Amino acid sequence: MTHNVPTERVLSTLNQDGTRLYIRPKLAHGRFLTRRRVVGFLLIALFVLLPRLRIAGHPALLIDLVTRDIYVFGALFRPSEGFALAMLGMTIVIAVFLVTALFGRVWCGWGCPQTVYLELVFRPIERFLEGSRGQRASPWRKVVKWTLYAAVAFALSNVFLAYFVGTDRLEKWVFHSPLEHPIGFSIVIGVAGLMLLDFGWFREQMCTIACPYGRLQSVLLDRQSLIVGYDATRGEPRTKPKKKLPVAGGDCVDCSACVSVCPTGIDIREGLQMECIGCAQCIDACDGVMDKLGRKRGLIRYTSQDELGGKPRKILRVRTVVYPVLLALAVGLLGFSVGTHDSTEVWIERIQGPAFVELPDGKISSQARIKLENASDVERRYHLLLAESPGASLRGNFQWTIKAHKSQEIPIFIDVPRDSFVNGKRKVYLRIHDSGGAERVVTLTLLGPDGGSK
C-alpha cells in the first residue's frame, strides 16, 4: 500500500531518499466534488463537441494547419492578421491574470484538462479496477486498466487532431488506411502516447514539476486572492477529542484526512504552497470530519491570506482595477480589428530576376509582383488597372479569379518612359477592384535606369 502523508520532503511527489512517491489520493465526497464533476463533465462535452459546432457556417474553434485559417467562435483570423492575433493572445493572457487575481488557481482545480481528465476519467478507472488505496491488483486488472487508458487516450487524441484539421477531414481519414495520411496518423499515435504517459504515469508531477503556472503564483496572486486555506487560529493546537465533548485545544484533530485526499500530496495545514491546485478535496474531507464531530464547517475553506490573518477581503484593489481596464482595451482593439479587416489582403513581393528591361521603342518595362489574398467566404474576381500614373501602361493579364480564403501571386509588367525615373525609381499607383464592390489602391515603386533629374 502506498501512502501520501509527506514529512520533510522537498517535493510532495518525492520520498526522503529521492525516489518517486506514487500518490493514490482517497476520494472525499462533498459539495465541491459534486460541483467539480458537473463542471468537469461539461468541459469534456464541450471539448468533444466544439469542433463540430458551426457558427456562421464555420467551426466554433479551429486552427487549420492545412489552410492556415483560425476560427474562434465565428471570427476568422488569417496568418496575415498579425495585430488581430496579437490582441487575441493579449485578451487571453490578461483574462488569465484577472481570474487568478480574483479566484486564485481556480483554473487548475476546476478547468485544466490535466486535472479534469486525471481526476474524472483516469483515476476513476483505476479506483474501479484496483481499489482506492492501491491494493495489490491482479495482472489482468492492470492489463484491463491500461487497455482502457489506451482507448481513452486514442479517442481524445483524435478529438485533439480535429481542432487542427477539421472534423470533415478527420472523418475521411478515420475510414481510410493510415498509409493515405501518415502525418495525421502519426500525430494521433504520438499524442495518444503522450497522454498515456502523462495520465498513466507522470500524473500530478505535471502540476508540481512541469507546469509553469504554479510558479507564477507569487506574481499573479496577492494576499487578497482566493485560495484554499487552513484556519490555524481555529485549528491549533491540534487535539484528539471525542465526538461532542468539550475541546481543550483547536478544532483540528490531526486525522490527516486533508492530506490523504490531496491529488498532489501536500499538507494544506502548512500554508499556501505552489503544489496546491485549489481543487477543494481537502475542504470536502475536513467538512466531513467536522460534521461527524458536530463542529462548524470551514476549518479548511476558500478564503484569502488576509482573511486568515483577520483582515477583511477587498475585491477592489490595484490589480483588479488595472486588469479589467487592460482587458477591455484588448477586447475593444480585437473587436475593431475583426470588424474592420479588409476582404482582400495585398502584399508587395520581392522581385525575382531582372527588375526591368529596355524595350525597342526606348521605354522601360519594369517588373513588379504582388500577392492577393481573398479573405472572404466566396470566390471573387479581381480587376487591376493603373491610376494617376501618367505615361505608364500595364501589360499582361488584368483580371484574376481567386477562390475563398486562397491567395495568388501576380506578376505585373508596367511600361514607363525612360526619363520618368528619378535616381532609378518611379512610383505608380495600382487600383484593385473586386467583384464584391471593394476597391484598394496600392503604391508600387518601380526600379529602372537613372533617366530623369532630381
C-alpha positions in Angstrom: 0.0 0.0 0.0 1.2 3.5 -0.9 1.0 6.4 1.4 0.9 10.1 0.7 1.5 11.7 4.1 4.6 13.9 3.4 7.2 14.5 6.0 10.0 16.9 5.4 10.2 16.4 1.6 11.5 18.9 -0.9 8.6 17.9 -3.3 5.3 16.3 -2.4 5.9 13.7 -5.0 9.3 12.6 -3.7 10.3 10.4 -0.7 13.1 11.5 1.6 15.6 9.3 -0.3 14.7 11.0 -3.6 12.6 8.2 -5.0 9.2 8.8 -6.6 6.2 8.8 -4.2 3.3 7.4 -6.1 0.2 9.2 -4.9 -3.2 7.5 -4.7 -5.5 10.0 -3.1 -8.7 9.0 -1.4 -11.9 10.4 -2.8 -13.7 12.8 -0.4 -17.4 13.2 -1.3 -18.9 16.6 -0.7 -20.5 19.6 -2.2 -17.3 20.8 -4.0 -16.6 17.4 -5.6 -20.2 17.3 -6.9 -19.8 20.8 -8.4 -16.4 20.0 -9.9 -17.8 16.9 -11.5 -20.6 18.9 -13.1 -18.1 21.5 -14.4 -15.6 18.8 -15.5 -18.1 16.7 -17.5 -19.5 19.8 -19.1 -15.9 20.8 -20.2 -15.3 17.3 -21.5 -18.5 17.5 -23.5 -17.5 21.0 -24.8 -14.1 19.7 -25.8 -15.6 16.8 -27.8 -18.4 18.9 -29.4 -16.7 22.2 -30.1 -15.0 21.1 -33.3 -18.4 20.0 -34.6 -20.3 23.2 -33.6 -20.8 25.6 -36.5 -21.1 29.4 -36.2 -21.8 31.2 -39.5 -21.0 28.0 -41.3 -17.6 27.7 -39.7 -16.2 25.5 -36.9 -16.6 27.2 -33.5 -12.9 26.7 -32.9 -10.4 25.5 -35.5 -6.7 26.2 -36.0 -6.5 24.8 -39.5 -2.9 23.7 -40.2 -3.8 23.0 -43.9 -5.3 26.3 -44.9 -3.7 28.3 -42.0 -7.2 29.7 -41.1 -8.0 30.2 -37.4 -11.7 30.3 -36.5 -12.7 31.5 -33.0 -16.4 31.5 -32.3 -17.3 32.7 -35.8 -14.4 35.1 -36.3 -11.8 34.2 -38.9 -8.2 35.1 -38.3 -5.6 34.7 -41.1 -1.8 34.5 -40.6 -1.5 37.9 -42.2 -3.7 39.5 -39.4 -0.8 39.9 -37.0 -2.4 42.7 -35.0 -5.7 40.8 -34.5 -3.9 37.6 -33.5 -1.7 39.7 -31.0 -4.9 41.2 -29.5 -6.5 37.7 -29.2 -3.4 36.4 -27.4 -3.3 39.5 -25.2 -7.0 39.1 -24.3 -6.4 35.5 -23.2 -3.3 36.4 -21.1 -5.0 39.4 -19.3 -8.1 37.3 -18.7 -5.9 34.6 -17.0 -4.2 37.3 -14.9 -7.6 38.8 -13.8 -9.2 35.4 -13.0 -6.1 34.4 -11.0 -6.1 37.7 -9.1 -9.7 37.2 -8.1 -10.1 33.5 -7.8 -6.5 32.1 -7.4 -5.9 28.8 -9.1 -9.5 28.0 -9.8 -8.5 27.1 -13.3 -6.1 24.4 -12.1 -8.5 22.7 -9.9 -11.7 23.2 -11.9 -10.9 23.7 -15.6 -7.4 22.5 -16.5 -7.5 19.4 -18.8 -4.8 17.8 -16.7 -7.0 17.9 -13.6 -10.3 17.2 -15.4 -9.2 14.1 -17.2 -7.0 12.7 -14.5 -9.5 13.1 -11.7 -12.7 12.5 -13.6 -11.6 9.8 -16.1 -8.3 8.1 -15.5 -8.3 7.8 -11.7 -11.9 6.6 -11.5 -10.9 3.8 -13.9 -8.0 2.9 -11.6 -10.1 3.0 -8.5 -12.8 0.8 -10.1 -10.3 -1.9 -11.1 -7.6 -1.7 -8.4 -9.2 0.0 -5.4 -8.9 3.4 -3.9 -5.8 2.9 -1.9 -3.6 0.9 -4.3 -4.2 -2.6 -3.0 -2.2 -5.2 -4.9 -4.2 -5.9 -8.1 -4.2 -9.0 -10.2 -2.2 -8.8 -13.5 -5.4 -9.0 -15.6 -6.9 -6.0 -13.9 -3.7 -4.0 -14.7 -4.0 -5.2 -18.3 -7.6 -4.0 -18.5 -6.7 -0.7 -16.9 -4.0 0.1 -19.4 -6.2 -1.1 -22.2 -8.9 1.3 -21.2 -6.3 4.1 -20.7 -5.0 3.5 -24.2 -8.5 3.5 -25.7 -9.4 6.8 -24.0 -6.1 8.4 -24.9 -6.6 7.3 -28.6 -10.1 8.7 -28.7 -9.0 12.0 -27.1 -6.1 12.4 -29.5 -8.5 12.1 -32.4 -10.6 14.9 -31.0 -7.5 16.9 -30.4 -6.5 16.5 -34.0 -9.9 17.7 -35.1 -9.0 21.1 -33.7 -6.2 21.4 -36.3 -7.6 19.6 -39.4 -11.4 19.9 -39.0 -13.9 17.2 -38.4 -14.8 16.7 -42.1 -11.2 15.9 -43.0 -10.6 13.8 -39.9 -13.7 11.6 -40.6 -12.3 10.9 -44.0 -9.0 9.9 -42.5 -10.6 7.6 -39.9 -12.3 5.5 -42.6 -9.3 5.2 -44.8 -6.0 3.4 -44.5 -3.4 5.2 -42.2 -1.0 4.9 -45.2 -3.1 7.5 -47.0 -2.5 10.1 -44.3 0.7 9.1 -42.5 1.3 12.5 -40.9 -2.2 12.7 -39.3 -2.0 9.1 -38.1 1.5 9.7 -36.6 0.2 12.8 -34.8 -2.7 10.8 -33.3 -0.4 8.0 -32.2 2.1 10.5 -30.8 -0.5 12.5 -28.9 -2.1 9.3 -27.6 1.3 8.1 -26.4 2.0 11.3 -24.6 -1.5 11.3 -22.9 -0.9 7.7 -21.8 2.5 8.6 -20.3 1.0 11.7 -18.6 -2.2 10.3 -17.2 -0.9 6.8 -16.6 2.5 7.6 -15.0 3.6 11.3 -14.8 0.3 12.5 -13.4 0.5 15.1 -10.6 4.1 15.8 -11.5 2.8 17.7 -14.4 1.4 20.2 -11.9 4.2 20.1 -9.3 7.2 20.0 -11.7 6.4 20.7 -15.3 3.7 23.3 -15.4 5.0 26.9 -15.1 1.6 28.3 -14.0 2.1 27.3 -10.3 5.4 29.0 -10.2 3.8 32.2 -11.4 1.6 32.3 -8.3 4.0 34.6 -6.4 3.5 37.2 -9.2 -0.2 36.6 -10.1 -1.6 36.2 -6.6 -1.7 38.8 -3.8 -2.9 38.4 -0.2 -6.5 39.1 -1.2 -6.6 36.4 -3.9 -8.9 33.4 -3.3 -7.0 30.4 -2.1 -7.8 27.1 -0.2 -6.5 27.8 3.3 -6.4 26.2 6.7 -7.6 28.4 9.6 -4.7 27.8 12.0 -6.2 30.2 14.6 -9.2 28.0 14.9 -7.4 24.6 14.4 -4.3 24.9 16.6 -3.2 23.3 18.8 -4.3 20.0 17.3 -6.2 17.7 19.6 -7.7 14.2 19.7 -11.1 14.9 21.4 -14.1 12.6 21.2 -17.3 13.5 19.5 -19.2 16.4 21.0 -17.0 16.6 24.2 -15.5 19.9 25.2 -12.5 20.9 23.2 -9.4 21.8 25.2 -7.4 22.8 22.1 -8.1 23.6 18.5 -10.7 22.1 16.2 -8.1 20.1 14.1 -8.0 16.5 15.3 -4.9 15.7 13.3 -6.7 13.0 11.3 -4.7 13.7 8.1 -7.9 13.4 6.1 -7.0 16.5 4.2 -3.6 15.0 3.3 -4.9 11.6 2.2 -7.3 13.2 -0.4 -4.9 15.7 -1.8 -4.1 14.9 -5.5 -0.7 16.5 -5.3 0.2 15.1 -1.8 0.6 18.3 0.2 -0.5 19.1 3.7 -2.7 22.2 3.4 -2.1 23.0 7.1 1.4 24.0 6.2 0.1 27.1 4.4 -0.1 28.3 0.8 2.0 26.1 -1.4 2.9 26.0 -5.1 1.6 22.5 -5.4 -1.9 23.4 -4.3 -4.3 23.4 -7.3 -7.3 24.6 -5.4 -9.4 21.5 -6.1 -11.2 21.7 -2.7 -10.9 18.0 -1.9 -9.3 18.9 1.4 -12.3 21.1 2.1 -14.8 18.3 1.5 -12.7 15.9 3.6 -12.4 18.3 6.5 -16.0 19.3 6.4 -16.9 15.6 6.6 -14.8 15.2 9.8 -16.3 18.3 11.3 -19.8 17.0 10.6 -19.1 13.8 12.4 -17.7 15.7 15.4 -20.6 18.1 15.4 -18.5 21.1 14.8 -18.7 24.1 12.4 -17.5 23.6 8.9 -14.8 25.8 7.4 -11.7 24.8 9.2 -10.3 24.5 5.7 -12.1 26.7 3.2 -11.9 29.0 0.3 -10.5 32.2 1.7 -7.6 34.6 1.4 -4.3 35.1 3.2 -5.5 38.4 4.6 -8.8 36.8 5.8 -6.9 34.1 7.6 -4.9 36.9 9.2 -8.1 38.6 10.5 -8.4 41.3 7.8 -11.4 41.7 5.5 -11.3 40.7 1.9 -11.3 43.5 -0.7 -12.4 42.9 -4.2 -11.3 46.3 -5.5 -7.6 46.7 -5.4 -4.9 47.9 -7.8 -4.6 44.7 -9.9 -8.4 44.1 -10.0 -8.8 47.6 -11.4 -5.9 47.6 -13.8 -6.5 44.2 -15.3 -10.2 44.9 -16.3 -9.1 48.2 -17.9 -6.4 46.4 -19.9 -8.8 43.6 -20.8 -11.4 46.0 -22.0 -8.8 47.8 -24.2 -7.6 44.5 -25.6 -11.1 43.2 -26.4 -12.0 46.6 -27.9 -9.0 46.6 -30.2 -9.7 43.0 -31.1 -13.3 43.7 -32.0 -12.2 46.8 -34.0 -9.6 44.7 -35.9 -12.0 41.9 -36.7 -14.8 44.3 -37.7 -12.7 46.5 -40.0 -10.4 43.9 -41.7 -10.5 44.0 -45.5 -11.9 41.2 -47.5 -8.8 41.4 -49.7 -5.2 41.5 -48.5 -2.4 42.8 -50.7 1.3 42.4 -50.3 4.2 43.6 -52.5 6.5 40.7 -53.1 10.2 40.7 -53.7 11.1 40.6 -57.4 12.7 37.5 -58.8 15.1 38.1 -61.7 15.9 41.4 -63.5 13.9 44.3 -62.3 13.5 45.9 -65.7 14.3 45.6 -69.4 14.6 48.2 -72.1 12.1 47.9 -75.0 12.8 48.6 -78.6 10.8 51.8 -78.6 13.0 53.2 -75.7 10.5 52.6 -72.9 11.4 50.7 -69.8 9.4 47.7 -68.8 9.6 47.3 -65.1 8.6 44.2 -63.2 6.6 44.1 -60.0 5.0 41.3 -58.1 2.0 41.5 -55.7 0.2 38.8 -53.7 -3.6 39.0 -53.5 -5.4 37.0 -50.8 -9.2 36.6 -50.9 -10.1 36.7 -47.2 -13.9 36.4 -47.9 -16.0 33.3 -47.9 -16.8 33.4 -51.6 -14.9 33.3 -54.8 -14.1 36.7 -56.2 -12.9 38.3 -59.4 -10.2 41.0 -59.3 -9.5 43.7 -61.9 -6.2 45.5 -62.0 -5.5 48.9 -63.6 -3.3 51.9 -63.2 -4.5 55.1 -61.5 -2.9 58.5 -61.6 0.2 57.2 -63.3 0.8 59.4 -66.4 2.9 57.8 -69.1 2.6 54.3 -67.6 0.8 51.4 -69.1 0.0 47.9 -67.7 0.8 44.8 -69.7 -0.4 41.3 -69.1 -3.5 39.8 -67.5 -5.7 42.4 -65.9 -8.3 40.0 -64.4 -7.8 37.3 -61.9 -10.2 34.9 -60.1 -9.3 33.7 -56.6 -11.2 31.2 -54.5 -12.3 31.9 -51.0 -9.5 32.0 -48.5 -6.9 31.5 -51.2 -4.1 33.7 -52.4 -2.4 34.3 -55.7 0.9 35.7 -56.7 0.5 38.1 -59.6 3.4 39.3 -61.8 3.0 42.8 -63.2 4.8 44.4 -66.1 4.5 48.2 -66.4 5.9 50.2 -69.3 7.1 53.7 -68.5 9.2 56.3 -70.3 12.9 56.1 -69.6 13.1 59.7 -68.4 10.4 59.3 -65.8 12.8 57.5 -63.4 14.4 59.6 -60.7 17.5 58.1 -59.1 16.5 54.8 -60.7 13.0 54.8 -59.2 9.5 55.6 -60.3 6.2 55.4 -58.3 3.0 54.2 -59.9 -0.5 53.5 -58.4 -2.3 50.3 -58.9 -6.1 50.2 -58.4 -7.6 46.8 -57.5 -11.3 46.2 -57.9 -13.1 43.0 -56.8 -16.5 41.6 -57.6 -17.7 42.3 -54.1 -17.5 46.0 -54.7 -14.4 46.7 -52.7 -11.5 48.8 -54.1 -8.0 49.4 -53.0 -5.1 51.5 -54.3 -1.5 50.4 -53.6 1.7 52.1 -54.4 4.4 50.3 -56.4 8.0 51.6 -56.6 9.4 50.5 -59.9 13.2 50.1 -60.4 14.8 51.3 -63.6 17.7 53.3 -65.0 18.7 56.8 -64.0 16.8 58.6 -66.6 15.4 61.7 -65.0 16.6 64.7 -63.0 16.3 65.3 -59.2 
